[in-house]
Amino acid sequence: MSSFAQDFRRAMSQAGTSQFQEVIRQELEYSMKVELDKILATAPSNELEHTKKDLEGFKKLFHRFLQEKGPSVDWGKIQRPPEDSIQPYEKIKARGLPDNIASVLNKLVVVKLNGGLGTSMGCKGPKSLIGVRNENTFLDLTVQQIEHLNKTYNTDVPLVLMNSFNTDEDTKKILQKYSHSRVKIYTFNQSRYPRINKETLLPIAKDVSYSGENTECWYPPGHGDIYASFYNSGLLDNLIGEGKEYIFVSNIDNLGATVDLYILNHLMNPPNGKRCEFVMEVTNKTRADVKGGTLTQYENKLRLVEIAQVPKAHVDEFKSVSKFKIFNTNNLWIALSAIKRLQEKNAIDMEIIVNPKTLDGGLNVIQLETAVGAAIKSFENSLGINVPRSRFLPVKTTSDLLLVMSNLYSLNAGSLTMSEKREFPTVPLVKLGSSFTKVQDYLRRFESIPDMLELDHLTVSGDVTFGKNVSLKGTVIIIANHGDRIDIPAGALLENKIVSGNLRILDH
């Protein structure tokens, strides 16, 4: 460990040595500046301006990282949000829709966060290009949804993709296939920041290249980067110039995040005449969501509090479903003019998320990131809307993929809706074991997707395959012991069954 980092850590742990801390901080910032200047000097002329902006943004984040100590929230100041600051969706919907819904829609831009790779599901390339339903990818479904809106209401709602350096090239190749669709598609890239060696607190990159052995030196700094990147790309100004007023931002892997006309109408025609600059869709927590960020009142502002910001002594309290009943879906509606105003004043304040990683060679690094929803406190007249769970349908794993591929949902114009034949409004709890983690393995293990309309809970572990037209009902647990294999025969009906190692089928 360098003496800088050791001194810095020691200084930070000693109270009353603020002068010493300041000296260490300045030394660290100077060392970082020297390294970043060396990296910038390797940039080819056509990348110089862009790289400079990225490294400037990183330098600001690093400066704040050195300034901040400990959890970024004072637990004693956290209060429940005032009653009217989180509105029930039913109340928003009850206002109905105006006759001129097309003119309202024409003020909207849909933005999808498309910076992620499909690595957690064993896929190379952008996650948005994974097939999720009838050969359609996340991106296909998104384009279909917006095209359906534009055709139905004769509008011009564009789609904007925030790519990262990981996804940009592959995404742009695919976009050609939508050239005849009725959706204008724009892209911009989020920043590219250098990973920091955890011990020395210096960048591990030696030059600007990010291919070959340098791929692990750089990272996209979380979706909070949207404000600066959108602004810097020039696209924000272009869209304002075209008369656009709001963006609807969501993760591309959240299949429930479709354009909601009632929320849009509430934004454009507020009941009290005062427009919201920022709306966050929240939904009720279940046991599966205890780690999700929650909306609180903090210093007279709505504030998103994430689990990483919570002091250790209060983590259990934070996870309590009774005290913090809602969590952030990351479906956000934000005024374009407000982003421009705040960005020009450098007034968007987001907490830093320190994300530790271990690289393939065993090196420990940290990534400094921010989250888009954390900026809610910087906007005027912010609002939470408690939406139905159906607006939060993320596909993070093959267990999620099984749900959205099944007959629990029907697909219409790119949107998934829960089948009316299902008697419960909630989705089953599905846990597929490690043999199903990669998409290709998962697909190989199902000859066809089982009937899951009456399923409550499914756990599958080990080497298990499913034949055609299997039906699953109630609670089904299938466990193949190490070295054993279980083949569920075609046409089988498993209702409240435990199937274990040697294919004994037991009543549950």
C-alpha positions as CSV (number, residue, x, y, z in Angstrom):
1,M,0.0,0.0,0.0
2,S,1.4,3.5,-0.8
3,S,2.2,5.8,2.0
4,F,-0.4,8.2,0.6
5,A,-3.2,5.8,1.0
6,Q,-2.0,4.5,4.4
7,D,-1.6,8.1,5.7
8,F,-5.0,9.0,4.2
9,R,-6.8,6.1,5.9
10,R,-5.0,6.8,9.2
11,A,-5.7,10.5,9.0
12,M,-9.4,9.9,8.3
13,S,-9.7,7.6,11.3
14,Q,-8.1,10.2,13.7
15,A,-10.4,13.0,14.9
16,G,-9.0,16.5,15.3
17,T,-6.3,16.2,12.6
18,S,-8.1,18.2,10.0
19,Q,-5.1,20.1,8.9
20,F,-3.2,16.8,8.4
21,Q,-6.2,15.4,6.5
22,E,-6.2,18.4,4.3
23,V,-2.5,17.9,3.4
24,I,-3.1,14.2,2.5
25,R,-6.1,15.1,0.5
26,Q,-4.3,17.7,-1.5
27,E,-1.4,15.2,-2.1
28,L,-3.8,12.6,-3.3
29,E,-5.6,15.0,-5.6
30,Y,-2.3,16.2,-7.0
31,S,-1.1,12.6,-7.7
32,M,-4.4,11.9,-9.4
33,K,-4.2,15.0,-11.6
34,V,-0.6,14.0,-12.7
35,E,-1.8,10.5,-13.6
36,L,-4.9,11.8,-15.5
37,D,-2.8,14.3,-17.4
38,K,-0.5,11.4,-18.5
39,I,-3.6,9.5,-19.7
40,L,-5.0,12.5,-21.5
41,A,-1.7,13.0,-23.3
42,T,-2.2,9.6,-25.0
43,A,-5.6,10.5,-26.5
44,P,-5.7,10.9,-30.3
45,S,-6.7,14.4,-31.5
46,N,-10.2,13.2,-32.6
47,E,-10.9,11.9,-29.0
48,L,-9.2,14.7,-27.1
49,E,-12.2,16.9,-26.3
50,H,-14.4,14.0,-25.3
51,T,-11.7,12.4,-23.1
52,K,-11.0,15.7,-21.5
53,K,-14.7,16.1,-20.5
54,D,-14.8,12.6,-19.1
55,L,-11.7,13.1,-17.0
56,E,-12.9,16.4,-15.7
57,G,-16.1,14.8,-14.6
58,F,-14.2,12.0,-12.9
59,K,-11.9,14.5,-11.2
60,K,-14.9,16.3,-9.6
61,L,-16.3,12.9,-8.4
62,F,-12.9,11.9,-7.0
63,H,-12.6,15.3,-5.2
64,R,-16.0,14.7,-3.5
65,F,-15.0,11.1,-2.7
66,L,-12.0,12.5,-0.7
67,Q,-14.2,15.1,1.1
68,E,-16.9,12.8,2.3
69,K,-16.5,10.6,5.3
70,G,-18.8,7.8,6.6
71,P,-22.5,7.2,5.6
72,S,-23.9,10.2,3.7
73,V,-27.1,10.4,5.7
74,D,-27.7,11.4,9.3
75,W,-30.2,8.7,10.4
76,G,-31.7,11.0,13.0
77,K,-32.8,13.5,10.3
78,I,-34.7,10.9,8.2
79,Q,-38.5,11.4,8.4
80,R,-41.5,9.8,6.7
81,P,-42.5,11.8,3.6
82,P,-45.5,14.1,4.0
83,E,-48.8,12.6,3.0
84,D,-49.2,14.5,-0.3
85,S,-45.6,14.0,-1.4
86,I,-46.3,10.4,-2.5
87,Q,-49.6,10.2,-4.4
88,P,-51.5,6.9,-5.0
89,Y,-51.6,6.0,-8.7
90,E,-55.4,5.5,-8.5
91,K,-55.8,9.2,-7.6
92,I,-53.7,10.2,-10.7
93,K,-55.6,7.9,-12.9
94,A,-59.0,9.1,-11.6
95,R,-58.4,12.5,-13.3
96,G,-58.9,10.8,-16.6
97,L,-57.3,11.9,-19.9
98,P,-57.8,15.2,-21.8
99,D,-59.1,15.2,-25.4
100,N,-55.8,16.5,-26.7
101,I,-53.6,13.6,-25.4
102,A,-51.6,13.8,-28.7
103,S,-50.4,17.3,-28.0
104,V,-49.3,16.1,-24.5
105,L,-47.5,13.1,-25.9
106,N,-45.7,15.2,-28.4
107,K,-43.9,16.9,-25.5
108,L,-42.4,13.6,-24.3
109,V,-39.1,11.8,-25.0
110,V,-38.6,8.2,-23.8
111,V,-35.1,7.5,-22.5
112,K,-33.8,4.0,-21.8
113,L,-30.7,3.2,-19.8
114,N,-28.8,0.9,-22.1
115,G,-25.3,0.8,-20.7
116,G,-25.3,-2.7,-19.2
117,L,-23.9,-5.9,-20.6
118,G,-25.7,-9.3,-20.4
119,T,-22.8,-10.9,-18.5
120,S,-24.8,-11.8,-15.4
121,M,-26.9,-14.0,-17.6
122,G,-23.9,-15.4,-19.5
123,C,-24.3,-13.3,-22.6
124,K,-21.8,-11.3,-24.5
125,G,-22.8,-7.8,-25.7
126,P,-25.6,-5.4,-24.6
127,K,-28.2,-6.8,-22.3
128,S,-30.9,-5.1,-24.4
129,L,-30.2,-7.5,-27.3
130,I,-31.1,-10.7,-25.3
131,G,-34.3,-12.4,-26.6
132,V,-37.1,-12.2,-24.0
133,R,-40.3,-13.1,-25.7
134,N,-41.1,-14.7,-29.1
135,E,-37.6,-13.9,-30.3
136,N,-38.1,-10.2,-29.4
137,T,-35.3,-8.5,-27.5
138,F,-35.7,-5.8,-24.8
139,L,-34.9,-3.3,-27.5
140,D,-37.5,-4.7,-30.0
141,L,-40.2,-4.5,-27.3
142,T,-39.3,-0.9,-26.5
143,V,-39.4,0.1,-30.1
144,Q,-42.8,-1.7,-30.6
145,Q,-44.3,0.1,-27.6
146,I,-43.3,3.5,-28.8
147,E,-44.3,2.8,-32.4
148,H,-47.7,1.7,-31.2
149,L,-48.1,5.0,-29.4
150,N,-47.0,7.0,-32.4
151,K,-49.4,5.2,-34.7
152,T,-52.4,5.2,-32.3
153,Y,-52.2,8.9,-31.5
154,N,-50.4,10.2,-34.7
155,T,-47.6,11.5,-32.6
156,D,-43.8,11.8,-32.7
157,V,-42.4,10.4,-29.4
158,P,-38.7,9.7,-30.0
159,L,-36.6,7.0,-28.2
160,V,-33.2,8.0,-26.8
161,L,-30.7,5.3,-25.7
162,M,-28.0,6.1,-23.2
163,N,-25.3,3.7,-24.2
164,S,-21.9,3.0,-22.6
165,F,-18.6,2.4,-24.3
166,N,-19.4,-1.3,-23.7
167,T,-22.7,-1.3,-25.6
168,D,-22.5,1.6,-28.1
169,E,-21.0,-0.2,-31.1
170,D,-23.2,-3.3,-31.0
171,T,-26.4,-1.3,-30.3
172,K,-25.7,1.0,-33.3
173,K,-25.3,-2.0,-35.6
174,I,-28.7,-3.3,-34.6
175,L,-30.5,0.1,-34.9
176,Q,-30.4,-0.1,-38.7
177,K,-33.2,-2.7,-38.5
178,Y,-35.6,-0.1,-37.2
179,S,-34.9,2.4,-39.9
180,H,-38.4,1.9,-41.3
181,S,-40.2,2.0,-38.0
182,R,-42.2,5.0,-36.9
183,V,-39.8,5.9,-34.1
184,K,-36.9,8.4,-34.3
185,I,-34.0,6.8,-32.3
186,Y,-31.2,8.8,-30.9
187,T,-28.2,7.7,-28.9
188,F,-25.6,9.3,-26.7
189,N,-22.8,7.8,-24.6
190,Q,-22.4,8.0,-20.9
191,S,-18.9,8.9,-19.6
192,R,-16.0,6.6,-19.4
193,Y,-14.1,6.8,-16.0
194,P,-10.9,5.1,-14.9
195,R,-11.0,2.4,-12.2
196,I,-9.0,3.2,-9.1
197,N,-6.5,0.9,-7.4
198,K,-8.0,0.4,-3.9
199,E,-4.6,0.6,-2.2
200,T,-2.9,3.5,-4.0
201,L,-6.1,5.4,-4.9
202,L,-4.6,6.0,-8.4
203,P,-6.0,5.0,-11.8
204,I,-5.0,1.6,-13.1
205,A,-5.2,2.8,-16.7
206,K,-2.0,4.1,-18.3
207,D,-3.5,5.3,-21.5
208,V,-6.9,6.1,-23.1
209,S,-7.3,2.8,-24.9
210,Y,-10.1,0.5,-23.6
211,S,-9.6,-2.6,-25.8
212,G,-7.6,-5.8,-25.2
213,E,-5.9,-5.9,-21.9
214,N,-7.2,-2.4,-21.1
215,T,-10.9,-3.3,-21.0
216,E,-10.8,-3.7,-17.3
217,C,-9.2,-0.3,-16.7
218,W,-12.4,1.7,-17.4
219,Y,-16.1,1.7,-16.4
220,P,-19.3,3.6,-17.0
221,P,-20.1,5.5,-13.8
222,G,-23.7,4.5,-13.1
223,H,-26.9,6.0,-14.5
224,G,-26.6,9.2,-12.4
225,D,-24.2,10.2,-15.2
226,I,-27.2,10.8,-17.4
227,Y,-27.6,14.5,-16.6
228,A,-24.0,15.5,-17.5
229,S,-23.7,13.2,-20.5
230,F,-27.1,14.1,-22.0
231,Y,-26.3,17.8,-21.6
232,N,-22.7,17.4,-23.0
233,S,-24.0,15.4,-26.0
234,G,-26.0,18.4,-27.3
235,L,-29.0,16.2,-27.6
236,L,-30.7,17.8,-24.6
237,D,-30.7,21.3,-26.3
238,N,-31.8,19.8,-29.6
239,L,-34.9,18.2,-28.0
240,I,-35.8,21.3,-26.1
241,G,-35.5,23.2,-29.4
242,E,-38.0,20.7,-30.9
243,G,-40.5,21.6,-28.1
244,K,-40.0,18.5,-26.0
245,E,-40.6,19.1,-22.3
246,Y,-40.3,15.9,-20.3
247,I,-38.2,12.7,-20.4
248,F,-39.5,9.3,-19.1
249,V,-36.4,7.5,-18.0
250,S,-36.2,3.8,-17.1
251,N,-34.0,0.7,-17.2
252,I,-34.2,-1.1,-20.5
253,D,-34.6,-4.4,-18.7
254,N,-37.7,-3.3,-16.8
255,L,-40.5,-4.6,-19.0
256,G,-43.2,-2.9,-16.9
257,A,-41.8,0.6,-17.7
258,T,-44.2,1.6,-20.5
259,V,-45.3,5.2,-21.2
260,D,-48.2,5.9,-18.8
261,L,-50.6,8.5,-20.2
262,Y,-52.2,9.3,-16.8
263,I,-48.8,10.2,-15.2
264,L,-47.8,12.2,-18.3
265,N,-51.1,14.1,-18.1
266,H,-50.6,14.8,-14.4
267,L,-47.2,16.3,-15.2
268,M,-48.4,18.5,-18.1
269,N,-51.7,19.6,-16.5
270,P,-51.0,19.6,-12.8
271,P,-54.2,20.0,-10.6
272,N,-52.7,22.9,-8.6
273,G,-51.2,24.6,-11.6
274,K,-47.6,24.0,-10.4
275,R,-45.6,21.6,-12.5
276,C,-43.4,18.9,-11.0
277,E,-39.8,18.9,-12.2
278,F,-39.2,15.3,-11.1
279,V,-41.5,12.3,-10.5
280,M,-40.3,9.0,-9.2
281,E,-42.5,6.0,-9.5
282,V,-42.3,3.9,-6.3
283,T,-44.2,0.7,-5.5
284,N,-44.9,-1.3,-2.4
285,K,-42.1,-3.4,-1.0
286,T,-42.3,-7.2,-0.7
287,R,-39.8,-9.4,1.1
288,A,-37.9,-9.6,-2.2
289,D,-37.3,-5.8,-2.3
290,V,-36.0,-5.1,1.2
291,K,-32.7,-3.7,-0.2
292,G,-34.4,-1.3,-2.7
293,G,-33.8,2.5,-2.2
294,T,-36.7,4.3,-0.5
295,L,-38.1,7.8,-0.6
296,T,-37.8,9.8,2.7
297,Q,-38.2,13.4,3.8
298,Y,-34.8,14.8,4.7
299,E,-34.0,18.4,5.5
300,N,-37.4,19.4,4.0
301,K,-36.8,17.7,0.7
302,L,-37.8,14.4,-0.8
303,R,-34.7,12.3,-0.8
304,L,-33.8,8.8,-2.1
305,V,-31.9,6.8,0.5
306,E,-30.1,3.7,-0.7
307,I,-28.9,0.8,1.5
308,A,-25.3,1.7,0.9
309,Q,-25.9,5.1,2.6
310,V,-27.4,3.7,5.8
311,P,-25.2,3.4,8.9
312,K,-24.6,-0.2,9.8
313,A,-26.6,0.0,13.0
314,H,-29.7,0.9,11.1
315,V,-29.6,-1.5,8.2
316,D,-32.2,-3.8,9.7
317,E,-34.5,-0.9,10.3
318,F,-34.0,0.3,6.7
319,K,-35.0,-3.2,5.5
320,S,-38.2,-3.2,7.6
321,V,-41.3,-3.5,5.3
322,S,-43.4,-1.9,8.0
323,K,-41.4,1.3,8.4
324,F,-40.3,1.9,4.8
325,K,-43.1,0.5,2.8
326,I,-42.1,1.6,-0.7
327,F,-39.1,1.4,-3.0
328,N,-37.8,3.2,-6.1
329,T,-38.6,1.4,-9.4
330,N,-36.2,3.7,-11.3
331,N,-39.0,4.8,-13.6
332,L,-38.5,8.6,-13.6
333,W,-40.2,11.6,-15.3
334,I,-38.0,14.7,-15.4
335,A,-38.4,18.2,-16.9
336,L,-35.8,18.9,-19.6
337,S,-35.6,22.6,-18.8
338,A,-34.8,21.7,-15.2
339,I,-32.0,19.4,-16.2
340,K,-30.5,22.2,-18.4
341,R,-30.9,24.8,-15.6
342,L,-29.3,22.6,-12.9
343,Q,-26.6,21.3,-15.1
344,E,-25.5,24.8,-16.1
345,K,-25.4,25.8,-12.4
346,N,-23.5,22.6,-11.5
347,A,-26.3,22.1,-8.9
348,I,-27.2,18.4,-9.3
349,D,-26.2,16.8,-6.1
350,M,-26.0,12.9,-6.0
351,E,-24.4,10.8,-3.3
352,I,-21.3,8.9,-4.4
353,I,-21.7,5.1,-4.5
354,V,-18.3,3.4,-3.9
355,N,-18.5,0.1,-5.8
356,P,-15.6,-2.3,-4.9
357,K,-14.6,-4.9,-7.6
358,T,-11.9,-7.6,-7.8
359,L,-10.5,-7.9,-11.4
360,D,-9.7,-11.2,-13.0
361,G,-6.1,-11.0,-12.0
362,G,-7.1,-10.5,-8.3
363,L,-6.5,-6.7,-8.2
364,N,-8.9,-4.8,-5.9
365,V,-10.3,-1.7,-7.4
366,I,-13.0,0.8,-6.7
367,Q,-15.5,2.5,-9.0
368,L,-17.1,5.8,-8.1
369,E,-20.7,5.9,-9.3
370,T,-23.9,7.8,-8.9
371,A,-27.6,6.9,-9.3
372,V,-30.1,8.9,-11.4
373,G,-32.8,8.9,-8.8
374,A,-30.5,10.4,-6.1
375,A,-30.8,13.8,-7.9
376,I,-34.5,14.1,-6.8
377,K,-33.5,16.5,-4.0
378,S,-32.0,18.9,-6.5
379,F,-35.3,19.5,-8.4
380,E,-38.2,21.7,-7.5
381,N,-41.6,20.4,-6.6
382,S,-40.7,16.7,-6.7
383,L,-43.3,14.0,-6.3
384,G,-43.5,10.2,-5.7
385,I,-46.3,8.2,-7.3
386,N,-47.1,4.8,-5.8
387,V,-47.7,2.7,-8.9
388,P,-49.0,-0.9,-9.3
389,R,-46.4,-3.6,-9.1
390,S,-47.0,-4.3,-12.8
391,R,-44.9,-1.3,-13.7
392,F,-41.9,-3.0,-12.1
393,L,-41.0,-6.1,-14.1
394,P,-37.2,-6.2,-14.2
395,V,-35.4,-9.1,-15.9
396,K,-32.1,-9.5,-14.0
397,T,-31.8,-13.3,-14.0
398,T,-33.1,-16.4,-15.9
399,S,-35.6,-16.8,-13.1
400,D,-37.1,-13.5,-14.1
401,L,-36.9,-14.5,-17.8
402,L,-38.9,-17.7,-17.1
403,L,-41.8,-15.5,-15.7
404,V,-41.9,-13.2,-18.7
405,M,-41.7,-16.0,-21.3
406,S,-44.5,-17.9,-19.6
407,N,-48.3,-17.8,-20.1
408,L,-48.5,-15.6,-17.0
409,Y,-48.2,-12.7,-19.5
410,S,-49.6,-11.9,-22.8
411,L,-47.8,-9.7,-25.3
412,N,-49.5,-6.9,-27.1
413,A,-47.7,-4.1,-29.1
414,G,-44.5,-4.6,-27.1
415,S,-46.2,-4.5,-23.7
416,L,-46.6,-7.4,-21.3
417,T,-49.8,-7.7,-19.3
418,M,-50.6,-10.3,-16.7
419,S,-53.0,-12.9,-18.0
420,E,-56.6,-12.5,-16.8
421,K,-56.7,-16.2,-16.2
422,R,-54.3,-15.8,-13.2
423,E,-56.3,-15.6,-10.0
424,F,-53.7,-13.8,-8.0
425,P,-52.3,-10.3,-8.9
426,T,-48.8,-11.3,-7.7
427,V,-46.2,-13.3,-9.6
428,P,-44.9,-16.6,-8.4
429,L,-41.6,-16.8,-6.6
430,V,-39.1,-18.6,-8.9
431,K,-35.6,-19.7,-7.9
432,L,-33.6,-21.5,-10.6
433,G,-30.3,-23.0,-9.6
434,S,-26.8,-22.3,-11.0
435,S,-27.3,-24.8,-13.9
436,F,-29.8,-22.3,-15.3
437,T,-27.8,-19.1,-14.8
438,K,-26.6,-18.7,-18.4
439,V,-29.4,-18.0,-21.0
440,Q,-28.1,-20.7,-23.4
441,D,-28.2,-23.3,-20.6
442,Y,-31.6,-22.2,-19.4
443,L,-33.0,-22.4,-22.9
444,R,-31.6,-25.9,-23.4
445,R,-33.3,-27.2,-20.2
446,F,-36.8,-26.2,-21.3
447,E,-38.3,-27.9,-24.4
448,S,-41.2,-25.6,-23.9
449,I,-42.0,-23.1,-21.1
450,P,-44.3,-24.8,-18.6
451,D,-47.9,-23.6,-17.8
452,M,-47.4,-21.5,-14.7
453,L,-50.8,-19.8,-14.4
454,E,-51.5,-21.5,-11.0
455,L,-48.0,-21.6,-9.7
456,D,-47.1,-20.0,-6.3
457,H,-43.5,-21.0,-5.8
458,L,-40.9,-22.9,-7.9
459,T,-37.4,-23.9,-6.8
460,V,-35.2,-25.9,-9.1
461,S,-31.7,-27.1,-8.2
462,G,-29.2,-29.3,-10.0
463,D,-29.2,-31.0,-13.4
464,V,-33.0,-30.8,-14.3
465,T,-34.7,-30.6,-17.7
466,F,-38.3,-30.0,-18.6
467,G,-40.1,-31.8,-21.4
468,K,-42.9,-30.2,-23.5
469,N,-46.2,-29.1,-22.1
470,V,-45.4,-29.4,-18.4
471,S,-47.8,-27.8,-15.9
472,L,-46.7,-26.4,-12.6
473,K,-49.2,-25.6,-9.8
474,G,-49.0,-24.5,-6.2
475,T,-45.5,-25.1,-4.7
476,V,-43.1,-27.2,-6.7
477,I,-39.6,-28.0,-5.5
478,I,-37.2,-30.0,-7.8
479,I,-33.8,-31.0,-6.5
480,A,-31.4,-33.2,-8.4
481,N,-28.5,-34.3,-6.1
482,H,-24.9,-34.0,-7.2
483,G,-24.3,-36.5,-10.0
484,D,-28.1,-37.2,-10.5
485,R,-30.2,-35.9,-13.3
486,I,-33.9,-35.3,-13.3
487,D,-36.0,-35.2,-16.5
488,I,-39.5,-34.0,-16.0
489,P,-41.4,-35.9,-18.7
490,A,-43.5,-34.2,-21.4
491,G,-47.1,-33.5,-20.3
492,A,-46.3,-33.9,-16.6
493,L,-48.5,-32.1,-14.1
494,L,-46.7,-31.2,-10.9
495,E,-49.0,-29.7,-8.2
496,N,-47.6,-29.2,-4.7
497,K,-44.8,-31.7,-5.3
498,I,-41.3,-32.2,-4.1
499,V,-39.2,-34.1,-6.7
500,S,-35.9,-35.2,-5.3
501,G,-32.6,-36.9,-6.4
502,N,-33.8,-40.2,-7.9
503,L,-37.1,-38.8,-9.4
504,R,-39.3,-39.7,-6.6
505,I,-42.3,-37.5,-6.8
506,L,-43.7,-36.6,-3.4
507,D,-46.8,-34.6,-2.3
508,H,-45.8,-31.3,-0.8
